[in-house]
Amino acid sequence: MKSNLDGGAAVEPKGSSWTAVLAQYRKPSAIRSTVEIATTAFPFVALWTLTAVAVANGYWWGLLLTVPAAGFLVRLFILQHDCGHGALFASRGVNDWTGRVIGVFTLTPYDYWRRTHAVHHATAGNLDKRGIGDVNTLTVREYRALSRWGRVRYRLYRHPAVMFGLGPAWLFICQYRLPLGLMRAGIQPWTSTIATNIGAALPVAGLMWLMGIGPFLMVQLPITLMAATTGVWLFYIQHQFEQTHWSDGEDWKFQDAALHGSSHYDLPFPLRWITGNIGIHHVHHLAAKVPFYRLPEVLRDHPDLHHVGRITLLQSLSCPKLVLWDEKAKRLVSFREAQVAT
């Protein structure tokens, strides 16, 4: 059995697979889901409005409110994420339209994102199917085979300033507005993208007219950029940790990839709440239709899962240096480790 970060071992359920065991947690509560939306959307709108009023009256300290506002925007994205998996409501139509509306706030075209994210879930940890919905990860052998310029480009891509700074800004402000690159993959995101752009443009134009372009951007840009960076950081830590799991296509197995290729990012309660329990990511990949608010139930009922792939907030700070998959050692390594590896 595979060791986890705390030195324990993953225990398989008796007589069945994890997928079958976790099926009992898939039923959502319409009331609970509606309450989760309300307790996320209303505070976000209130914080945004208070920030705007403060800025309009010259109270620049009001910009401090952009920090919690960005947190609630992250939580809105988690709600949209659950809609994409058909997990927030029993009805697919309700999930889809809820996700599309939330997508206007998160600047994420729902239908386009749902398709790419489905590819991610179907191929996570598969070395033969990298490239859509994931963080580009090379093996040590592939990196060594690159030209000098190729290595420079990969190092730039993996640099924290790009990965958690320029990258999130590009993704949410530019790529999601006109995702040209994905056309090569045969994905047609135009309808979803255009609808989201129009849906966002109308209130943005109204607010700019009401507030002025400068004050609007002073409120919206920090919120968008902080939320985008937080979202990319979470996604990164969920899969880019030392003892993650990658395998060739012929050896790839869904349960192994889900359980060992996704972390349990064990955050303090306030951060766990604002991120919608998305840190319980190994369980999410095992059973994506489990609503986010039921994921803690799974850990409560199946404590063996608690320590699998567990990463604390402090431990996660060292993850960005892990950039290459060492096929011999079966772990992620840094550029320095790759240079001295034999």
N, C-alpha and C positions, 0 to 999 in steps of 0.2 A: 504493500500500500504506500501511496505517495506521502511523504512528509510535508507538513505545512510549516509556516514561518515560526511558529511557537514550538516546533520540535515534536508535535504530536503526529497523529496519523488520521487520515480520513477513513471513517467507518461507513461501509455500505449498508443500506437498509436490508433487513432480513426478508428474503422471499420475494423481493420486487425491486424495481429500479426506482431511483429518486423521482424520476418523472411521474411514475404511477403514484408514488406516495404523496407527492405534493399536489396532485390533481384536486384533492379535497379542499385546498385553500383558494381555488380559482374563482369561487363565486363572489362577486362584488355586492356591496350594499348600495342601492341607489341613493338612499338618504345620506349615508356616510360619505359617498363620493361627492354629492352636492354640497355637503357641509365643508368638505376639504377644498372644493373650488371657491366657495364663499369666503372661507377664512384665509385664503391666499390672494384672491383677486381684489377684494375690498381693501385690505391693508396696503396692497401695492398701489392701487389708485389713490388712496388717501395719502400715502407717503409721497407719491409723485406730485399730487396737488399741493401739499404743504411745502414741498421743496420749491415748486414753481412760484407760489405766493411769496415765500421768503425772498427768492431771487428778484422777483419783480419789485419788491419793496427795499431792495438793497441790503437785506440781511444775509450776507454771504455765508454765515455759519450754517444757514439752512442746507447748504450743499452736503453737510454731514449726513443728512437724511438719505442721500443717494446710496449710502452703504447698505442700510437695511432694505431699501427699495430694490437694490440689486439682488439681495438674498431672496426676496419674495418673487422676483422675476425668475430666478433659478428654480424656485419651487413650482412656478407656473409651467416651466419647461418640463418638469418631472410629470406634471399632470398631463401635458400634451403627449409625453412619452408613453404614459400608461394608456392613453387613448389609442395610440398607434399600435399597441399590442392587443387592443380589444379588452383591456383589463379594468377600465374604470367603470364601465356600465355593461349591462348584459346585452344591450342592443348595439349592433355594429354601427348603425346609422347615428345613434346618439353619440357614440364614441367619436366617429368621424367628424361630425359637425362641431362637437365640442372642441376637438383637436384643431379644426380649421380656424375657429374663432380665437382660441388661445394663440395660434400661430401668428396672428396679427400683432399681438403684444410681444411675442418672443422673436419676431422677424424671421420665423422659420416656416417655410412652405410645407404644410403638413403632409400632403400626399407624396410629395417628392421625398421628404425626409423619411417617411414611413417605409418606403420601398428600399431606400439605401440601408436603413437600419435593419430591415428584415434580412438583407444580404449579410450584414455584420453578424447577426445571430446565427445564421445558417453556416457561416464559414469561419467564425472566430477560432483562432488557434490552428487553422489549416494553412500550412506553408505553401500549398499549391493554389490557394485561392485568396491571396492578399490583394488589397488595392481599392476596395469599396467599403466605406463606412468604418475604416479603422485607421490607426496610426501606422504610417509606413515603417515597417521594421525589416531590416536586412539581417541575414545571417553573417557570421564572421567570414565565411568563405566568400559570400557574395560581395561583401565590403572590400575584401582584399583583391577581388577581381576587377574592381572599378578603376577607371582612369583617375589621374590626379584630380582633375576637375570634378569627376563624379563623386570622389570622396569629400571634396570641399563642399559640394552642394548638399550631400547627406549630412555633413557636420553642421552646416548652416540650418538646415531643416530641423535638426534635432537640438539646436541651441535653445536654452530656456527662453531667451528673449524673443525668439521666433515662435517657438512652440506655444508659449503662454502669453505672448504679447502681440506680435504682428499677426500670427496665425489665427487666433480667435477673432480679431478685428476683421481680417480678410474674409473669414468664413461667414460671419453673421451680417456684415455690412455689404460685402461685395459678392461673394460666391453664391449666397442664397438669393441674391437679386437676379443673377444671370448665370446659372450653373453650367457654363459651356462645356467644361471638362467632362461632365458625366454623359454627354451625348455619345462619346466614344464607347461607353459601356452598354449602349442600347437602351438606356433609361430615358424616358420622355417626361421631363419635369416641368415643361413649359406652362401648362394650364394651372398647376398648383402654384408655381412661382408667380405668374402674372396676377392671379387672384389675390395672393397674399400681398403682393406689392401694391395693388390698387386698394386693398382693404386697409393697409397701413398708411398709404399716401393721403387718403382723405382726412383722417383725424390729424395727421402730422401737418398738413397744409392749414387746417383750421387752427391748430395750436400756434403755428408760426405766425399766422395772421393776428391772432389774439395777443400773443406774448412778444412777438418779434423773433427773428431767426436766431440771433445771438443768445438770448435767454433760454430759448427752447433747447438749443444744442448744449448749453451749459448744464441743463438738467438731464437731458436724454442720453447724451454721449457717455458720461461717467457710469450711468446705470447700465447701459448696454455693454460697455467694454468690461466692467467688473463682472457682470453676469456671464458674459461670453468666456472670459478667462477662467472663472470658477467652473463653468461647465466643461471646458476642455481639460482642466486639471482633474476633475472628477473622472472623466472618461479615461484619461491617461492612467491614473492610479488604478483604475479598475482592471486594467489588462497589462500594464507595463510595470511589473514588479519582478523581483529576482527569480522566485520559484514559480513563475507562470508556466503555462503549458502550450507548447507548439509541437506539431507533428506533421509528417508528410501525409498527403491525401490518402494513400492506401492504408496508413495506420491510424488515421484520424477517426475518433469516435466522439459522438455528440456529448455524451455524459462526462467523459473525461475532460473534454475541452471546456465544457460549461463549469464543472466543479473545480477544476484545477487551473483553468486559464483565466478565471475571474476572481478578483480578490474580495475579501470581506473587509472593507474599509471601516474599521470600528471607530467612529467619530464620537465626540462628546454629544450629549443629548441635544443641546440647542442646534448644533450643526447637523445632527442626524435628522432633526425635525425639518429644518429649512431645506435640506436636500432630499426630502421625501424618501428616506431609508434606501436611497439608491446605492449606498455603500454596501448593502447586503447583496452584492452583485452576483456572487456565485449562485445564490438561490434564485435570483432573477433570471439568470441564464439557464438554469435547470428548468424553470417553469415561468416563462415570460408573462403568462396570463394571470399570475397571482397579483392582485392589486397591491400597490406599494404600501398601503397601511396594514396589510396582512403579513408582510415579510417578517416583522418581529415575532409573530405567532409561530412561524416556522422554526426560528431559532429557539424559541421557548420550548416547543414540543420535541425538537430534535437537536439537543445540545451538542451532539457530535459535529454538527455543521458550524458551530460557533468559531472553532479554532482553525478551520480549514482556510488557508490563504489569508489569515488575519493580518492586517496591517494597521498600526496605530497612526495617529496624525504625525507624531514625531518620526516614526519610521518612514513615512511616505516622503519626507523631505529629501531622502537620499535616492529616491526612485528616478528622477530625471537624468542621472548620470548613467543609467542602464539603458544602452542604446542598440545593442547587437545581440542576436540570438546565437549562443554557442551550441552547435548541434552535438558536440561531443559531451560537454558538461551538462547539457539540458537545462540551461538557465540563461537569463539575460546578463550581459556583462557590459562594462564600460569600454570606451575606446582604449584606455590604458591597459586594461586586462586583455583585450584582444591583441594588442601589440606584443605582449609578453607570452601569450598562449602558444603552445607548441602544437 
